[in-house]
Amino acid sequence: MLRTDEILSTIHMLHAEHLDVRTVTLGINLNDCAGPDVDLICRKLTQKIGRYARNLVAVCDQVARKYGVPVTNKRLAVSPVEVLLAGHGQAAAVRIAEALDAAAGEVRVDLVGGFTAFCEKGMTAAGAVLIDSLPEVLSRTERVCASVNVASRRAGINMDAVARMGRVIPAIAAATADRQGFGAAKLVVFANIPHDNPFMAGAYLGAGEPEVVVNVGVSGPGVVTSALRRRLELAPDLTLGELAEEIKITAFRVTRVGELIGREVAAELAVPFGILDLSLAPTPAVGDSVGEILRVLGIDRIGAPGSTAAIALLTDAVKKGGAFASASVGGLSGAFIPVSEDAALADAAAAGYLVLEKLEAMTSVCSVGLDMIAVPGETSPETIAAIIADEMAIGVVNNKTTGVRIIPVPGGRVGDRAEFGGLFGSAPVMEVRNAGASDAFVAHGGRVPAPIQSLNN
């Protein structure tokens, strides 16, 4: 049972250390809005979102004031739009996206996820429509986020879908060239996409979830950094195991805070509480960085040998602390390494310490994958597809969620800086080595089979 006095004490102790509820995400099932007429679909989804989400922002603000912990983002995650697009074309996809965008604006949320398709084993006509509509959808809407699952532990990797995404992503960037390709920042390509992730751009309401549900994402890289620094000031000779224990204790406390706030929001809205995702999701703010945690752990230059082991330690300790604190931990829960959204990671990439290959190695043990990576605008679709394929392979073989959020910056060259603004931050345009050298591999298409051990699970 959650003890309010214990949690309030923790909030007081951590208040000045960038503790926040990064997002309260309201999931809404829109499958019953499907139909043969796109005007009717848009009208029904607008009404349903309004009915369930009209008080979301006010309730979040009320609970945040009560406990003194800010709720940074209020978001929606809907069931996969691919379902609504069955029997419809690209014009309908754009209309539905615009209706989602308008409905999200009406209830004053920051983003809405769920413009989602599944094609890990094959692609439906609706899935193809959704994917091909993404350049227009993500350039014409402000709040809509998209995700496409192209691989899974059971199906392997759908390389035809990967190649298609390799072509679509540059098209999205080109359609938002006036914003340095920002549209691509609102799309994640996944392996093993989770059904209850509250974080964007990959949030959606999956099969088996309630009709409406509150999922919460809590972050606190600054809290972990401060806790480690305090311990090291008192005892500089601590072992890595002892530092991991400190991370676990801090994650436990943060999880308790997040669950209290999430359950209160759900109770006020009279909907079920779903999961608490404890992910160390950084922001561009100084002191709110996963990269800074790595420095405190002893990695002077992020990307140096030992960086992957440090991320593994951090991710494991966060997961263990969260699991001990709550039976409702879900989503991704661990450590994110989005380059543009983490000032320390962005600086390391700009200095040349952190390269694409090392980032890929680190993604094998972190919570997601290659996240918010800016690459030259001239990077070919085949090379982008090959980058996606590598990350999908990590997810499939290791039976973990991996994702790719890559931005080919139009006109951008290695060393340029791409500015995305707000929580999306800024990032250096990173070099893609050996670009074009894997075109023939991508051209084979077909499916990379799932490893045999996955078939027995």
VOPAGU-2260 file (C-alpha; in pm, 1 decimal, decimal comma):
REM VOPAGU-2260
SITE   aa  ch    i         X         Y         Z
SITE  MET   A    0       0,0       0,0       0,0
SITE  LEU   A    1     123,1     352,0     -79,3
SITE  ARG   A    2     197,4     555,6     231,4
SITE  THR   A    3     138,3     924,9     165,1
SITE  ASP   A    4     366,2    1044,7     448,7
SITE  GLU   A    5     655,0     837,0     313,4
SITE  ILE   A    6     601,8     970,3     -37,1
SITE  LEU   A    7     572,7    1332,5      76,2
SITE  SER   A    8     901,2    1295,4     262,5
SITE  THR   A    9    1063,3    1164,3     -55,7
SITE  ILE   A   10     918,8    1450,2    -260,6
SITE  HIS   A   11    1060,7    1703,1     -14,6
SITE  MET   A   12    1403,3    1543,2     -32,4
SITE  LEU   A   13    1408,6    1525,0    -413,5
SITE  HIS   A   14    1219,6    1842,5    -498,7
SITE  ALA   A   15    1518,0    2045,0    -623,3
SITE  GLU   A   16    1666,8    1762,8    -831,4
SITE  HIS   A   17    1456,2    1766,2   -1150,1
SITE  LEU   A   18    1206,6    1508,1   -1025,8
SITE  ASP   A   19     897,5    1524,1   -1239,4
SITE  VAL   A   20     618,6    1314,8   -1378,6
SITE  ARG   A   21     730,4    1332,6   -1738,4
SITE  THR   A   22     393,6    1235,0   -1878,1
SITE  VAL   A   23      44,0    1134,7   -1781,9
SITE  THR   A   24     -85,0     956,0   -2090,4
SITE  LEU   A   25    -452,9     873,7   -2125,3
SITE  GLY   A   26    -511,0     570,5   -2344,4
SITE  ILE   A   27    -837,5     559,0   -2539,7
SITE  ASN   A   28    -964,1     273,3   -2756,2
SITE  LEU   A   29   -1099,4     411,6   -3084,4
SITE  ASN   A   30   -1174,2      80,2   -3256,7
SITE  ASP   A   31   -1548,0     138,2   -3224,8
SITE  CYS   A   32   -1508,0     453,3   -3433,5
SITE  ALA   A   33   -1431,5     249,2   -3747,1
SITE  GLY   A   34   -1670,1     269,9   -4038,1
SITE  PRO   A   35   -1709,4     310,4   -4414,4
SITE  ASP   A   36   -1745,0     690,0   -4401,3
SITE  VAL   A   37   -1441,1     899,7   -4304,1
SITE  ASP   A   38   -1654,5    1193,2   -4190,2
SITE  LEU   A   39   -1833,0     964,6   -3946,7
SITE  ILE   A   40   -1502,2     820,1   -3822,1
SITE  CYS   A   41   -1364,3    1166,9   -3753,5
SITE  ARG   A   42   -1682,2    1278,7   -3580,9
SITE  LYS   A   43   -1694,5     970,6   -3357,4
SITE  LEU   A   44   -1328,6     985,3   -3256,4
SITE  THR   A   45   -1355,5    1356,7   -3179,6
SITE  GLN   A   46   -1656,0    1295,5   -2955,9
SITE  LYS   A   47   -1492,7    1002,7   -2777,6
SITE  ILE   A   48   -1168,6    1186,9   -2709,6
SITE  GLY   A   49   -1363,2    1486,0   -2582,4
SITE  ARG   A   50   -1575,9    1269,7   -2354,1
SITE  TYR   A   51   -1284,6    1098,1   -2180,7
SITE  ALA   A   52   -1006,4    1357,3   -2200,0
SITE  ARG   A   53   -1179,6    1691,4   -2145,4
SITE  ASN   A   54   -1068,8    1711,4   -1779,9
SITE  LEU   A   55    -727,4    1546,9   -1815,4
SITE  VAL   A   56    -513,3    1861,2   -1812,0
SITE  ALA   A   57    -706,0    2025,3   -1526,6
SITE  VAL   A   58    -684,3    1711,4   -1311,2
SITE  CYS   A   59    -311,9    1670,5   -1377,7
SITE  ASP   A   60    -249,6    2032,8   -1281,2
SITE  GLN   A   61    -456,6    1993,1    -965,6
SITE  VAL   A   62    -267,1    1680,9    -850,6
SITE  ALA   A   63      68,0    1839,2    -942,0
SITE  ARG   A   64      -8,1    2140,0    -722,8
SITE  LYS   A   65    -114,3    1915,8    -435,5
SITE  TYR   A   66     218,7    1729,6    -422,6
SITE  GLY   A   67     456,4    1988,2    -566,7
SITE  VAL   A   68     574,5    1756,6    -842,7
SITE  PRO   A   69     521,9    1895,0   -1194,0
SITE  VAL   A   70     344,0    1691,3   -1459,3
SITE  THR   A   71     549,0    1801,1   -1758,6
SITE  ASN   A   72     335,2    1654,6   -2036,1
SITE  LYS   A   73     -25,6    1548,5   -2071,1
SITE  ARG   A   74     -77,3    1317,4   -2365,7
SITE  LEU   A   75    -315,4    1081,4   -2540,8
SITE  ALA   A   76    -244,3     734,9   -2679,0
SITE  VAL   A   77    -512,5     585,0   -2900,6
SITE  SER   A   78    -557,6     234,7   -3041,0
SITE  PRO   A   79    -375,7     177,8   -3372,6
SITE  VAL   A   80    -513,3     398,2   -3649,0
SITE  GLU   A   81    -434,0     115,7   -3893,0
SITE  VAL   A   82    -762,1     -42,6   -3778,0
SITE  LEU   A   83    -962,0     268,4   -3868,0
SITE  LEU   A   84    -802,5     280,6   -4212,3
SITE  ALA   A   85    -923,8     -60,3   -4328,4
SITE  GLY   A   86   -1093,0      -3,5   -4663,9
SITE  HIS   A   87    -975,6     358,4   -4689,2
SITE  GLY   A   88    -702,9     544,4   -4878,9
SITE  GLN   A   89    -440,1     808,2   -4810,8
SITE  ALA   A   90    -685,2    1097,2   -4817,7
SITE  ALA   A   91    -874,4     932,9   -4530,6
SITE  ALA   A   92    -547,5     880,7   -4338,9
SITE  VAL   A   93    -472,7    1251,1   -4357,4
SITE  ARG   A   94    -827,6    1342,9   -4257,4
SITE  ILE   A   95    -816,1    1112,9   -3954,1
SITE  ALA   A   96    -476,1    1250,5   -3851,2
SITE  GLU   A   97    -605,6    1605,7   -3874,2
SITE  ALA   A   98    -911,1    1510,8   -3667,3
SITE  LEU   A   99    -685,7    1355,7   -3402,1
SITE  ASP   A  100    -469,6    1667,7   -3402,7
SITE  ALA   A  101    -769,7    1895,9   -3363,0
SITE  ALA   A  102    -924,0    1680,4   -3088,4
SITE  ALA   A  103    -593,6    1676,3   -2899,0
SITE  GLY   A  104    -574,0    2054,1   -2926,5
SITE  GLU   A  105    -930,3    2089,5   -2802,6
SITE  VAL   A  106    -850,9    1901,6   -2479,3
SITE  ARG   A  107    -514,4    2085,3   -2453,0
SITE  VAL   A  108    -281,3    1784,4   -2449,7
SITE  ASP   A  109      73,2    1810,4   -2582,3
SITE  LEU   A  110      86,1    1508,6   -2812,6
SITE  VAL   A  111    -127,3    1218,5   -2933,3
SITE  GLY   A  112      24,2     882,2   -3022,7
SITE  GLY   A  113    -129,0     585,9   -3196,2
SITE  PHE   A  114     -91,2     665,9   -3564,6
SITE  THR   A  115      46,9     314,9   -3564,7
SITE  ALA   A  116      82,1      14,3   -3793,9
SITE  PHE   A  117     204,4    -341,6   -3740,4
SITE  CYS   A  118     392,9    -513,6   -4019,8
SITE  GLU   A  119     651,0    -739,4   -3855,6
SITE  LYS   A  120     527,0   -1043,5   -4050,7
SITE  GLY   A  121     345,3    -881,8   -4340,1
SITE  MET   A  122     168,2    -563,3   -4435,1
SITE  THR   A  123    -204,0    -501,9   -4467,3
SITE  ALA   A  124    -342,9    -261,3   -4723,0
SITE  ALA   A  125    -434,2     -28,4   -4435,6
SITE  GLY   A  126     -81,2     -51,6   -4296,3
SITE  ALA   A  127      62,9      44,9   -4634,3
SITE  VAL   A  128    -177,3     338,7   -4656,5
SITE  LEU   A  129     -77,4     458,7   -4310,1
SITE  ILE   A  130     296,2     435,7   -4380,3
SITE  ASP   A  131     273,1     606,6   -4719,7
SITE  SER   A  132      64,4     888,5   -4570,6
SITE  LEU   A  133     325,6     973,5   -4304,4
SITE  PRO   A  134     507,8    1252,3   -4493,5
SITE  GLU   A  135     181,4    1442,5   -4538,2
SITE  VAL   A  136      42,3    1349,4   -4194,8
SITE  LEU   A  137     350,1    1447,7   -3993,2
SITE  SER   A  138     404,9    1769,6   -4187,6
SITE  ARG   A  139      42,6    1885,4   -4162,2
SITE  THR   A  140     -23,0    1805,9   -3795,4
SITE  GLU   A  141     129,0    1950,7   -3481,0
SITE  ARG   A  142      58,7    1689,3   -3213,1
SITE  VAL   A  143      24,0    1357,5   -3395,2
SITE  CYS   A  144     299,5    1098,6   -3338,0
SITE  ALA   A  145     345,9     777,8   -3533,2
SITE  SER   A  146     502,4     437,1   -3483,0
SITE  VAL   A  147     551,6     132,4   -3702,9
SITE  ASN   A  148     644,7    -210,9   -3570,0
SITE  VAL   A  149     856,2    -392,3   -3830,1
SITE  ALA   A  150    1007,0    -674,3   -3621,2
SITE  SER   A  151     934,1    -903,6   -3329,8
SITE  ARG   A  152    1094,1   -1191,3   -3144,5
SITE  ARG   A  153     853,3   -1440,2   -3307,2
SITE  ALA   A  154     830,1   -1301,1   -3660,2
SITE  GLY   A  155    1186,0   -1179,0   -3713,3
SITE  ILE   A  156    1243,7    -867,9   -3926,4
SITE  ASN   A  157    1023,9    -770,8   -4220,2
SITE  MET   A  158    1292,4    -626,2   -4447,5
SITE  ASP   A  159    1036,2    -512,2   -4705,0
SITE  ALA   A  160     878,6    -294,5   -4435,1
SITE  VAL   A  161    1224,0    -179,3   -4322,0
SITE  ALA   A  162    1311,8     -73,9   -4677,2
SITE  ARG   A  163     979,6     109,0   -4704,7
SITE  MET   A  164    1053,3     299,7   -4382,9
SITE  GLY   A  165    1397,6     381,4   -4520,5
SITE  ARG   A  166    1224,2     561,2   -4806,4
SITE  VAL   A  167     948,6     721,4   -4601,3
SITE  ILE   A  168    1170,5     878,1   -4333,2
SITE  PRO   A  169    1366,7    1102,3   -4576,4
SITE  ALA   A  170    1035,3    1199,0   -4735,8
SITE  ILE   A  171     901,7    1306,5   -4394,4
SITE  ALA   A  172    1217,6    1507,9   -4330,7
SITE  ALA   A  173    1191,5    1672,8   -4671,8
SITE  ALA   A  174     826,7    1762,2   -4607,5
SITE  THR   A  175     937,2    1943,3   -4289,1
SITE  ALA   A  176    1260,8    2089,9   -4427,6
SITE  ASP   A  177    1162,2    2431,6   -4294,6
SITE  ARG   A  178    1195,5    2277,2   -3945,3
SITE  GLN   A  179    1517,8    2085,2   -4014,0
SITE  GLY   A  180    1328,7    1763,3   -4077,4
SITE  PHE   A  181    1146,4    1773,0   -3743,7
SITE  GLY   A  182     858,2    1559,2   -3872,1
SITE  ALA   A  183    1086,0    1255,7   -3852,5
SITE  ALA   A  184    1124,6    1318,1   -3477,8
SITE  LYS   A  185     757,5    1224,9   -3439,0
SITE  LEU   A  186     804,9     873,8   -3579,5
SITE  VAL   A  187     960,1     564,2   -3420,7
SITE  VAL   A  188    1030,3     236,3   -3601,4
SITE  PHE   A  189    1008,1     -49,5   -3350,1
SITE  ALA   A  190    1090,1    -408,1   -3278,0
SITE  ASN   A  191     872,9    -557,8   -3002,4
SITE  ILE   A  192     671,4    -239,7   -2944,7
SITE  PRO   A  193     516,2    -240,2   -2593,0
SITE  HIS   A  194     138,0    -211,4   -2561,6
SITE  ASP   A  195     141,0      29,0   -2267,3
SITE  ASN   A  196     429,2     269,4   -2327,3
SITE  PRO   A  197     329,3     623,2   -2218,4
SITE  PHE   A  198     629,4     792,9   -2383,5
SITE  MET   A  199     622,0     951,8   -2727,0
SITE  ALA   A  200     659,7     907,4   -3009,8
SITE  GLY   A  201     582,0     538,6   -2958,2
SITE  ALA   A  202     279,3     553,2   -2727,7
SITE  TYR   A  203     -38,0     375,9   -2836,6
SITE  LEU   A  204    -310,5     168,6   -2671,0
SITE  GLY   A  205    -245,1    -197,4   -2743,8
SITE  ALA   A  206    -462,9    -505,4   -2763,4
SITE  GLY   A  207    -577,4    -636,4   -2425,8
SITE  GLU   A  208    -570,2    -292,9   -2265,3
SITE  PRO   A  209    -879,1    -132,7   -2103,1
SITE  GLU   A  210   -1119,1      84,7   -2298,8
SITE  VAL   A  211    -968,0     387,8   -2127,4
SITE  VAL   A  212    -663,7     386,6   -1897,3
SITE  VAL   A  213    -411,9     618,9   -1732,9
SITE  ASN   A  214     -45,5     527,6   -1785,9
SITE  VAL   A  215     226,2     737,7   -1625,5
SITE  GLY   A  216     587,8     796,3   -1720,2
SITE  VAL   A  217     816,0     916,8   -1441,7
SITE  SER   A  218    1166,5    1039,9   -1504,6
SITE  GLY   A  219    1444,1    1159,6   -1280,7
SITE  PRO   A  220    1798,5    1150,4   -1420,0
SITE  GLY   A  221    1880,1    1455,3   -1208,5
SITE  VAL   A  222    1759,7    1277,2    -895,3
SITE  VAL   A  223    1983,4     978,1    -964,1
SITE  THR   A  224    2281,5    1201,3   -1043,3
SITE  SER   A  225    2240,9    1393,6    -716,8
SITE  ALA   A  226    2200,2    1075,0    -511,4
SITE  LEU   A  227    2518,1     925,6    -657,8
SITE  ARG   A  228    2715,6    1244,0    -602,8
SITE  ARG   A  229    2610,1    1260,1    -237,9
SITE  ARG   A  230    2716,5     901,6    -179,4
SITE  LEU   A  231    3050,9     947,9    -354,6
SITE  GLU   A  232    3127,1    1262,0    -154,8
SITE  LEU   A  233    3083,7    1057,9     163,0
SITE  ALA   A  234    3261,3     746,4      34,9
SITE  PRO   A  235    3466,7     794,9    -285,2
SITE  ASP   A  236    3582,6     432,1    -289,6
SITE  LEU   A  237    3237,1     278,5    -337,7
SITE  THR   A  238    3221,2     -20,7    -570,3
SITE  LEU   A  239    2998,3     -30,1    -876,7
SITE  GLY   A  240    2772,5    -275,9    -695,6
SITE  GLU   A  241    2726,4     -28,0    -411,7
SITE  LEU   A  242    2651,8     251,0    -658,6
SITE  ALA   A  243    2395,0      25,6    -824,9
SITE  GLU   A  244    2226,4     -15,4    -485,4
SITE  GLU   A  245    2200,0     362,3    -453,0
SITE  ILE   A  246    2037,7     382,2    -797,2
SITE  LYS   A  247    1790,4     109,8    -696,6
SITE  ILE   A  248    1694,9     296,1    -377,0
SITE  THR   A  249    1643,8     620,1    -569,4
SITE  ALA   A  250    1439,6     444,2    -839,4
SITE  PHE   A  251    1224,0     291,4    -566,1
SITE  ARG   A  252    1145,5     635,1    -422,5
SITE  VAL   A  253    1073,2     792,0    -760,4
SITE  THR   A  254     842,7     503,8    -853,0
SITE  ARG   A  255     641,2     547,8    -534,5
SITE  VAL   A  256     591,5     916,3    -611,1
SITE  GLY   A  257     485,1     847,6    -968,7
SITE  GLU   A  258     235,7     579,4    -875,9
SITE  LEU   A  259      70,1     799,0    -614,7
SITE  ILE   A  260      19,5    1078,4    -865,9
SITE  GLY   A  261     -93,6     841,2   -1140,4
SITE  ARG   A  262    -350,2     671,1    -919,5
SITE  GLU   A  263    -490,3    1004,6    -801,2
SITE  VAL   A  264    -527,0    1128,6   -1159,1
SITE  ALA   A  265    -699,8     803,0   -1258,0
SITE  ALA   A  266    -935,2     821,2    -959,6
SITE  GLU   A  267   -1031,2    1181,7   -1037,6
SITE  LEU   A  268   -1102,5    1086,9   -1399,8
SITE  ALA   A  269   -1288,5     771,2   -1289,1
SITE  VAL   A  270   -1083,8     546,2   -1519,2
SITE  PRO   A  271    -847,5     256,1   -1439,5
SITE  PHE   A  272    -483,5     310,4   -1353,1
SITE  GLY   A  273    -261,3     108,9   -1583,7
SITE  ILE   A  274     115,7     115,9   -1546,7
SITE  LEU   A  275     399,9     327,9   -1416,7
SITE  ASP   A  276     690,4     351,4   -1660,2
SITE  LEU   A  277    1004,3     446,4   -1471,0
SITE  SER   A  278    1238,8     548,4   -1749,3
SITE  LEU   A  279    1528,7     784,6   -1703,5
SITE  ALA   A  280    1418,0    1005,6   -1990,7
SITE  PRO   A  281    1644,2    1311,0   -2004,0
SITE  THR   A  282    1564,7    1665,6   -2112,0
SITE  PRO   A  283    1793,9    1929,5   -2263,7
SITE  ALA   A  284    1804,5    2103,1   -1921,8
SITE  VAL   A  285    2143,1    2103,1   -1753,0
SITE  GLY   A  286    2144,7    1851,3   -1467,0
SITE  ASP   A  287    1867,4    1635,0   -1613,8
SITE  SER   A  288    2086,2    1401,2   -1814,6
SITE  VAL   A  289    2151,7    1028,2   -1841,3
SITE  GLY   A  290    2490,4    1119,6   -1984,2
SITE  GLU   A  291    2571,4    1305,9   -1663,2
SITE  ILE   A  292    2495,7     989,1   -1464,7
SITE  LEU   A  293    2753,6     806,1   -1676,0
SITE  ARG   A  294    3007,8    1075,8   -1593,7
SITE  VAL   A  295    2938,9    1042,8   -1222,6
SITE  LEU   A  296    2988,7     667,2   -1258,4
SITE  GLY   A  297    3336,2     737,4   -1395,8
SITE  ILE   A  298    3297,1     763,2   -1774,6
SITE  ASP   A  299    3478,8    1091,9   -1840,3
SITE  ARG   A  300    3403,6    1086,7   -2212,6
SITE  ILE   A  301    3067,6     932,7   -2299,4
SITE  GLY   A  302    3130,0     678,2   -2571,6
SITE  ALA   A  303    3461,4     565,9   -2425,4
SITE  PRO   A  304    3518,3     197,2   -2345,4
SITE  GLY   A  305    3300,1     111,6   -2048,1
SITE  SER   A  306    3004,4     324,2   -2162,6
SITE  THR   A  307    2796,3      19,2   -2258,2
SITE  ALA   A  308    2867,8    -150,4   -1924,6
SITE  ALA   A  309    2770,2     168,3   -1739,0
SITE  ILE   A  310    2438,8     191,7   -1925,3
SITE  ALA   A  311    2374,9    -176,5   -1850,5
SITE  LEU   A  312    2433,7    -116,5   -1478,6
SITE  LEU   A  313    2207,4     187,0   -1479,2
SITE  THR   A  314    1922,8      20,6   -1671,4
SITE  ASP   A  315    1930,2    -291,4   -1454,1
SITE  ALA   A  316    1931,0     -95,4   -1127,8
SITE  VAL   A  317    1641,2     126,0   -1238,9
SITE  LYS   A  318    1433,1    -176,3   -1341,4
SITE  LYS   A  319    1501,1    -356,9   -1012,8
SITE  GLY   A  320    1422,4     -52,4    -798,6
SITE  GLY   A  321    1100,4      13,3    -986,1
SITE  ALA   A  322     986,4    -348,6    -974,3
SITE  PHE   A  323    1040,6    -359,0    -597,7
SITE  ALA   A  324     843,7     -38,1    -546,7
SITE  SER   A  325     533,2    -126,7    -747,1
SITE  ALA   A  326     346,6    -417,7    -899,9
SITE  SER   A  327     233,1    -184,8   -1179,0
SITE  VAL   A  328     567,1    -111,7   -1346,1
SITE  GLY   A  329     539,9    -149,8   -1723,2
SITE  GLY   A  330     609,8      23,2   -2051,2
SITE  LEU   A  331     983,2      47,2   -2117,9
SITE  SER   A  332    1122,3     127,9   -1769,7
SITE  GLY   A  333    1497,9     172,8   -1774,9
SITE  ALA   A  334    1726,9     432,6   -1930,4
SITE  PHE   A  335    1675,8     629,0   -2253,3
SITE  ILE   A  336    1964,5     772,0   -2455,3
SITE  PRO   A  337    1803,7    1022,4   -2695,9
SITE  VAL   A  338    2094,4    1228,4   -2827,2
SITE  SER   A  339    1917,5    1556,7   -2898,2
SITE  GLU   A  340    1720,6    1545,9   -2571,4
SITE  ASP   A  341    2025,5    1493,3   -2346,7
SITE  ALA   A  342    2273,1    1779,9   -2326,9
SITE  ALA   A  343    2564,9    1561,0   -2215,8
SITE  LEU   A  344    2506,3    1303,4   -2490,7
SITE  ALA   A  345    2470,7    1575,8   -2753,4
SITE  ASP   A  346    2797,0    1736,2   -2638,8
SITE  ALA   A  347    2976,0    1399,5   -2648,8
SITE  ALA   A  348    2849,0    1339,0   -3003,0
SITE  ALA   A  349    2956,8    1688,0   -3111,4
SITE  ALA   A  350    3306,3    1628,7   -2968,3
SITE  GLY   A  351    3337,2    1300,3   -3156,1
SITE  TYR   A  352    3350,3    1080,9   -2844,7
SITE  LEU   A  353    3010,8     925,9   -2910,7
SITE  VAL   A  354    2974,6     779,6   -3260,2
SITE  LEU   A  355    2684,6     597,5   -3421,5
SITE  GLU   A  356    2842,0     253,1   -3379,5
SITE  LYS   A  357    2899,4     304,8   -3006,0
SITE  LEU   A  358    2544,8     431,2   -2963,6
SITE  GLU   A  359    2422,2     114,1   -3130,8
SITE  ALA   A  360    2624,5     -96,5   -2885,6
SITE  MET   A  361    2476,2      95,5   -2593,5
SITE  THR   A  362    2123,9      35,2   -2723,4
SITE  SER   A  363    2171,3    -338,0   -2675,5
SITE  VAL   A  364    2141,4    -283,4   -2298,9
SITE  CYS   A  365    1932,8      34,9   -2262,5
SITE  SER   A  366    1553,2      64,2   -2272,9
SITE  VAL   A  367    1490,7     158,5   -2634,8
SITE  GLY   A  368    1736,8     220,7   -2915,8
SITE  LEU   A  369    1880,2     480,8   -3152,7
SITE  ASP   A  370    1680,0     779,2   -3041,1
SITE  MET   A  371    1673,8    1134,8   -3179,0
SITE  ILE   A  372    1978,2    1084,0   -3400,7
SITE  ALA   A  373    2046,5    1355,9   -3659,3
SITE  VAL   A  374    2225,1    1239,9   -3975,3
SITE  PRO   A  375    2316,3    1415,2   -4301,5
SITE  GLY   A  376    2019,2    1490,0   -4523,3
SITE  GLU   A  377    2189,8    1317,5   -4816,3
SITE  THR   A  378    2193,0     980,8   -4635,1
SITE  SER   A  379    2036,0     733,3   -4876,9
SITE  PRO   A  380    1709,8     547,9   -4803,6
SITE  GLU   A  381    1899,3     217,3   -4826,1
SITE  THR   A  382    2149,1     326,3   -4561,7
SITE  ILE   A  383    1870,7     444,4   -4331,3
SITE  ALA   A  384    1698,5     109,6   -4382,3
SITE  ALA   A  385    2022,2     -72,1   -4295,3
SITE  ILE   A  386    2056,3     131,2   -3973,4
SITE  ILE   A  387    1699,1      36,9   -3883,7
SITE  ALA   A  388    1767,3    -329,3   -3964,6
SITE  ASP   A  389    2068,8    -341,6   -3732,3
SITE  GLU   A  390    1865,5    -202,2   -3445,1
SITE  MET   A  391    1576,7    -437,2   -3514,6
SITE  ALA   A  392    1821,1    -730,0   -3504,1
SITE  ILE   A  393    1931,2    -627,1   -3154,4
SITE  GLY   A  394    1568,9    -628,1   -3043,7
SITE  VAL   A  395    1479,4    -959,8   -3204,2
SITE  VAL   A  396    1786,0   -1154,8   -3092,2
SITE  ASN   A  397    1781,5   -1016,3   -2738,0
SITE  ASN   A  398    1402,2   -1026,2   -2702,8
SITE  LYS   A  399    1384,7    -659,6   -2603,0
SITE  THR   A  400    1218,0    -347,3   -2731,0
SITE  THR   A  401    1432,8    -144,9   -2966,7
SITE  GLY   A  402    1342,1     157,0   -3172,0
SITE  VAL   A  403    1489,2     397,5   -3423,4
SITE  ARG   A  404    1405,6     766,9   -3431,1
SITE  ILE   A  405    1641,0     909,3   -3691,0
SITE  ILE   A  406    1625,4    1253,7   -3855,1
SITE  PRO   A  407    1797,8    1305,5   -4191,1
SITE  VAL   A  408    1839,7    1682,6   -4164,3
SITE  PRO   A  409    1768,2    1839,9   -4506,9
SITE  GLY   A  410    2084,8    2014,2   -4620,9
SITE  GLY   A  411    2257,6    1911,0   -4298,4
SITE  ARG   A  412    2621,8    1805,5   -4305,7
SITE  VAL   A  413    2838,2    1632,3   -4047,1
SITE  GLY   A  414    2913,2    1874,8   -3764,3
SITE  ASP   A  415    2611,8    2100,9   -3827,1
SITE  ARG   A  416    2371,2    2151,6   -3539,1
SITE  ALA   A  417    2001,9    2068,0   -3574,5
SITE  GLU   A  418    1768,2    2262,1   -3344,5
SITE  PHE   A  419    1432,0    2101,2   -3270,4
SITE  GLY   A  420    1322,0    2308,5   -2970,1
SITE  GLY   A  421    1155,7    2234,2   -2636,9
SITE  LEU   A  422    1199,6    1884,7   -2495,6
SITE  PHE   A  423    1328,6    1768,2   -2834,9
SITE  GLY   A  424    1645,4    1975,0   -2785,9
SITE  SER   A  425    1926,6    1995,3   -3038,8
SITE  ALA   A  426    2184,9    1757,1   -3177,3
SITE  PRO   A  427    2492,6    1753,0   -3396,3
SITE  VAL   A  428    2457,1    1594,1   -3736,1
SITE  MET   A  429    2645,4    1266,1   -3691,7
SITE  GLU   A  430    2860,1    1086,5   -3946,2
SITE  VAL   A  431    2722,5     767,1   -4098,6
SITE  ARG   A  432    3029,8     563,2   -4182,0
SITE  ASN   A  433    3035,7     331,0   -4483,1
SITE  ALA   A  434    2715,2     481,9   -4616,6
SITE  GLY   A  435    2589,2     296,4   -4922,1
SITE  ALA   A  436    2794,7     -15,7   -4857,6
SITE  SER   A  437    2494,1    -228,2   -4758,1
SITE  ASP   A  438    2254,0    -139,1   -5039,0
SITE  ALA   A  439    2261,0    -489,4   -5188,7
SITE  PHE   A  440    2171,8    -645,0   -4852,7
SITE  VAL   A  441    1866,1    -423,0   -4815,1
SITE  ALA   A  442    1763,4    -486,3   -5177,3
SITE  HIS   A  443    1718,4    -861,0   -5111,1
SITE  GLY   A  444    1402,8    -785,8   -4911,7
SITE  GLY   A  445    1202,4   -1067,8   -4759,8
SITE  ARG   A  446    1224,6   -1155,2   -4393,8
SITE  VAL   A  447    1515,2   -1206,2   -4153,2
SITE  PRO   A  448    1388,6   -1512,8   -3961,8
SITE  ALA   A  449    1345,5   -1512,2   -3587,0
SITE  PRO   A  450    1619,8   -1690,8   -3393,0
SITE  ILE   A  451    1529,6   -2045,0   -3291,5
SITE  GLN   A  452    1527,3   -1975,6   -2916,0
SITE  SER   A  453    1250,2   -1719,2   -2962,6
SITE  LEU   A  454    1020,3   -1979,6   -3116,6
SITE  ASN   A  455    1020,8   -2180,2   -2793,5
SITE  ASN   A  456     918,7   -1889,5   -2569,1
